[in-house]
Amino acid sequence: MTLGDSLSGPATPTPTRRPNVLVFFTDQQRWDTTGLHGNPLGLTPALDRLAADGVSVDRSFTCQPVCAPSRASLQTGQYPTTTGVFRNGLPLPRDTPTLARAFRDAGYATGYIGKWHLAGGRTAGPVPEEDRAGYEYWLAANLLEFTSDAYETTLYDGDGTPHHFDGYRADALGTAAIDFIEREREREREWDGDGDGDRDRPFFLFLSFLEPHHQNSRDDYPAPTGYSDRYDAPWVPSDLAALGGGNWAQHLPGYYGMVRRLDEVLDRVVSVLQRRGELDDTVILFTSDHGCHFKTRNSEYKRSVHDASVRVPTVLRGPGLRGGVRLPELVGHVDLPPTLLQAAGLPVPPQMQGRSLLPLLHGSDPDWPQEVLIQISESEVGRALRTDRWKYAATAPDADPWNDPRADRYQDAYLYDLHSDPHELTNLVADPAYDDVRAELRQRLVQRIVESGEPRPVITAGEPDGA
C-alpha cells in the first residue's frame, strides 16, 4: 500500500481521542532537496503530499547547524547554550525537561528509534536509561554513524542489548518504527479487554535517521544500491554551482539517492497509519537537524551561518494542521516542541523558549519575531540573525570554538542581502553603504542573545571573514 494521491479524512480529531505524535527526523538534509521547495528531481513525493494536505513551514531554521546542539533544541525547546549542549560530545543534562517527559507524564507511550547523539562521549552505542531524556521504549545508538554502515545497522534496546539489521539502514529504522506502531496498537487491544481497539494511550515516537548524512568512516554518501546512478547528472543548487570548489560534484548523486530512499520510508510509515485508520489522528512532524554545504563554505559540511547549513525542510500534518498551508513566518527549531505539545492538547513547559506555530494558522501574530537566532560553535564562536531580507552574523575571533559556549565580545563578520543575493555570495559586512543596516541588525542581535538567556555582549565593527 502506498500513500497515493489521497490523504483524505476529517480535518479535526475525534474529540475523545488524543492524537498520536510522530517525528520523522533526518540528518543533514538541505531544504532544497524537496519538491515543495523546487527541487526538480522528484525526490520527495510522499513529503510533498503531506505538505499539500498539511502545513509547510517554508522558512524553517536550525538553532545550531551541528548534530548534538540541534537535537538538544528539538528535545527541549531550548537554545543550545541553555541546554548546555553547545557542541558535539556534550551530554544533555539528565534533569532537563524534555518532550518525552511531557508526553510520558500525559499518559503517552513514548519511543525513540535511531540516532541519539545526546549521551556525550560516554558511548557510541548503548545509551544508559538516565541519558534517554525520559523515553520508555528504546532502540537506538548514541552515534549511529559509528555503529552502522549503509547495509550494516546495529541498534541497542533498553537493556543495552545490540540488535543487528540486514538491508539498507533507513529501511531498518522504518521497519522498526512500523513494528513499534503495530505493537503499541496490539497492546492497546489487550489492555482494552474487549478487543475493539479503543485507543486510550496514544504514542509519541521520535524516529531519527542518519541519512542523508555522510558515512564518517570514508567520507561518502552511500545511497541504496543503484540509487546514485539515477542522479548521475544531478540538478545542482545555485549556491553550490556559483561557489565552485567543495565536493558536491562527487557526492550529490549519492546524497540525492539517500533523500529519495528516506521519502520511500516515509511513505511506508504513513501508509501503515492510513491502513490502521490512524493517519488523521496522528500529528506528523518532518524536519532535519541542519543542512549541508558540501565543503564550499569551510573545510567540512555545516557549521556556518549560510542557508545551505541552517535552512531545513519542515512539514506538519495532523489534527489542526491541515489545509495545504504555506507558512511564511521565520521559524526556529525551538518553536517545534511547543507546537507538538499544543497540537496534542498538552501544556507547554515554561522552560521552553520557543513559541507554538498553531496561532499562526488561525491568523497573523503581530508579536511573532521577525528573525530567527542562530548559534555557531566548533568552526567559530558566533551568533547570527536571519530576517526576511538580511543574514547578519558576528563572531568572536579570540574565543575557542570547541570550549567556549559564548563570548563577551563579538565583531561583525557576515552581512548578506538575501533579496538581491539569495545564495549569499557577496559579503557586505565591510561596505560603508550598509553602516545603518549593520547598526540596526547589531542591536537586534544583542537583544535576541539576551532573550535567549545569555549575558549581554558587546558587538563591534570588524573585518569581513570571507564570503
LINPEUR-V615887 format. One record per backbone hydrogen bond with DSSP energy under -0.5 kcal/mol. CO is the residue of the C=O (numbers start at 1). NH is the residue of the N-H. If there is no record, write none. Layout:
CO/NH
CO/NH
This chain:
3/6
5/7
11/320
14/17
20/283
21/205
22/24
22/285
23/25
23/207
24/26
24/287
25/209
26/289
28/30
30/33
31/34
34/37
34/39
35/38
39/42
44/48
45/49
46/50
47/51
48/52
49/53
50/53
50/54
53/323
54/324
54/325
55/57
55/316
56/58
56/327
58/60
59/331
60/312
61/333
63/375
64/66
65/303
66/70
67/71
68/72
69/73
70/74
71/75
72/76
73/77
75/99
77/353
77/354
79/82
79/83
80/84
80/85
83/93
84/86
87/90
89/121
90/120
93/96
98/102
99/103
100/104
101/105
102/106
103/108
104/107
108/110
109/204
110/137
111/206
112/139
113/208
114/141
118/92
119/122
124/143
125/142
126/128
128/131
129/132
132/135
133/101
137/112
138/158
139/114
140/156
141/116
141/144
142/117
143/146
143/147
144/147
144/148
147/154
149/152
150/169
152/149
153/165
155/163
156/140
157/160
161/157
163/155
165/153
168/172
169/173
170/174
171/175
172/176
173/177
174/178
175/179
176/180
177/181
178/182
179/183
180/184
181/185
182/186
183/187
184/188
185/189
186/190
187/191
188/192
189/193
189/195
192/194
198/200
200/202
202/109
203/21
204/111
205/23
205/207
206/113
206/208
207/25
207/209
208/115
210/213
211/27
214/216
215/218
215/219
215/220
220/215
220/222
221/223
224/227
224/228
226/230
227/230
227/231
228/231
229/232
231/234
235/237
237/241
238/242
239/243
240/244
247/250
247/251
248/252
251/255
252/256
253/257
254/258
255/259
256/260
257/261
258/262
259/263
260/264
261/265
262/266
263/267
264/268
265/269
266/270
267/271
268/272
269/273
270/274
271/275
272/276
273/278
273/279
274/277
278/281
279/282
281/20
282/284
283/22
284/317
285/24
286/315
287/26
290/29
293/296
294/247
300/295
301/293
306/309
306/310
307/311
308/292
309/291
310/62
311/31
312/60
314/57
315/286
316/55
317/284
318/321
321/318
325/56
325/327
327/58
327/59
329/59
331/61
332/335
333/336
333/337
334/338
334/354
335/339
336/340
337/341
338/342
339/343
340/344
341/346
342/345
347/349
349/352
357/360
357/361
358/361
359/362
360/363
364/366
365/368
370/388
372/386
374/384
375/65
376/382
377/379
380/382
381/396
382/376
383/394
384/374
385/387
385/392
386/372
389/418
389/419
390/387
391/416
392/385
393/413
393/414
394/383
395/397
395/411
396/399
399/401
400/404
401/378
403/405
408/458
410/460
411/395
413/465
414/393
415/428
416/391
416/418
417/421
421/424
425/427
426/428
428/431
430/432
431/434
432/435
434/438
435/439
436/440
437/441
438/442
439/443
440/444
441/445
442/446
443/447
444/448
445/449
446/450
447/451
448/452
449/454
450/453
458/410
460/412
